[in-house]
Amino acid sequence: MSEVLKTIHLSNPQSDELKSLVLKVRRDCPGQIQSRYLARLAVYENEFPVRLGDIFWDAPRPLLITNLPAFSDVEDSKILVLAIGEAIGKCAGYSEYNQSYITDIRPTSLSHESSSGLELLTMHNDLTFASDRCRPAALALVAHTAEGKVPKTLLAEATEIAASLTERELGLLHRDIYEIRAGGKLRWPCEQIRRISILDRDPADRLRIRMSFDNIRPIAGLDEDTSREAEAALKRVTELALVAGRKNGHIIRKGEALLIPNDYALHGRDLFEDEDFDRLLFRSYVITRDMARHQHGNTMISLRL
């Protein structure tokens, strides 16, 4: 088991309680509409068998939940991932992304998402370009099917990466001398370029990190030496994150869920090395309850906020 992962193992009675909750929501929502699932989960919000939010947010680290109820019907697994997301915050959808509270993660030619391929998915945050007002605070991942030689989900905490950086690298990465492009893949009318730092600290002084594939670069206008050093520091983060990610990664199996704090840990996926696999994960983005209140309770929100 990875040293990075906190783990909660549900007791059999707790697993049975969660199964009953999922099936009750399913019976209440014959139309199988995600927003209806969420509305019913709000009614039953005190019936989740574990105080998951307190455990997860007290010290934001990747959290593995084991001994979950296993379902053969995909709709039940969808309700399960939403129930887990609602236990730590509010599940969110994005109007410019896929207008959905759930994304299926599987190798397929039907999607242009990076996560739908077979190659290495490098270390990143999800929707890195989005502002603090709307960026997902966490990802909830549930395995509906995970058979055969499925790859690890790679995990690297910001603190572990920072511990291997030099003082000069840390100084550069804490400055907002980087830019990230937003909206190109989402077909916004006008692509946006946002200025960011790679590392910063939240109001509780916890280290946060931002990485987004090859979508980040030093801003124009830096002197040649600083630009070169900033680029090298960014590359160093990428290399350290992949090493840590492979060391700390976990193969998510059926009956398990993985919660990832999006600002505090990078994630990726190792490559599929064999054709002997069957893998379908469901992912839900989660925002904090405070973020939802600032949106007047709306959880289908804009990435342009």
CORQUI-V365068 format. One line per field, one symbol per residue. ss: DSSP state (~ for helix, > for strand, _ for the rest). phi: phi as a letter, one per 20 degrees, with the letter a starting at -180 (. if undefined). psi: psi as a letter, one per 20 degrees, with the letter a starting at -180 (. if undefined). A space follows every 10 residues. Layout:
# CORQUI-V365068
ss = ???
phi = ???
psi = ???
This chain:
# CORQUI-V365068
ss = _____>>>>_ _~~~~~~~~~ ~~~~~~~~__ ___~~~~~~~ ~~~_~~~___ _~~~~~~~__ __>>>>____ ___~~~~~~~ ~~~~~~~~_> >>>>______ __>>>_____ ___~~~____ >>>>______ _______>>> >>>>>>>>__ __>>>>>~~~ ~~____~~~~ ~~~____>>> >>________ _>>>>>__>> >_____>>>_ _>___>>>__ ___~~~~~~~ ~~~~~~~~~~ ~~~~~~~~_> ______>>>> >___>>>>>_ ______>>>> >>>>>>>_~~ ~~~~_____> >____
phi = .fffffcddf fgffffffff ffffffffcf fldgffgfff fffdfeeffc efffffegbf bgcdddmffd ceefffffff fffffffdrc fcdcfedclb eccedafbee cefgfeedeg effaeelgff fffbfgebdd cceecbcmee efeecbfgff fffdefffff fffeeedccc ecoffemfgb fdddebdedb cegemefdbc bbldecbfff nffgffffff fffffffgff fffffffefb efdgncccdc ffedbecabf ffebeebbcb ddccecdfff ffffelnfdd deeef
psi = pqhhpqppop rghghhghgh gghggghimh ilpghhghgh hhhkhjipiq mhggggigno qpppprkqqp qhphhhhghg hhggghiicp pqrphjejkq ipppoqpqii qjqhijairp orprrplhiq riiiqphrpp ppohpnqbmq rqpqpoqghg ghhjqrhggg gghiqmkqqp qpighjlqhp qqpqprqhqa qrhjkppqqp qmckjprqqq iqrggggggg ghhghggggh hgggghhirp oorpjqqppp ohiiqqrapr qoiqimqopo qpppqprrhg ghhhjkipjn rqij.
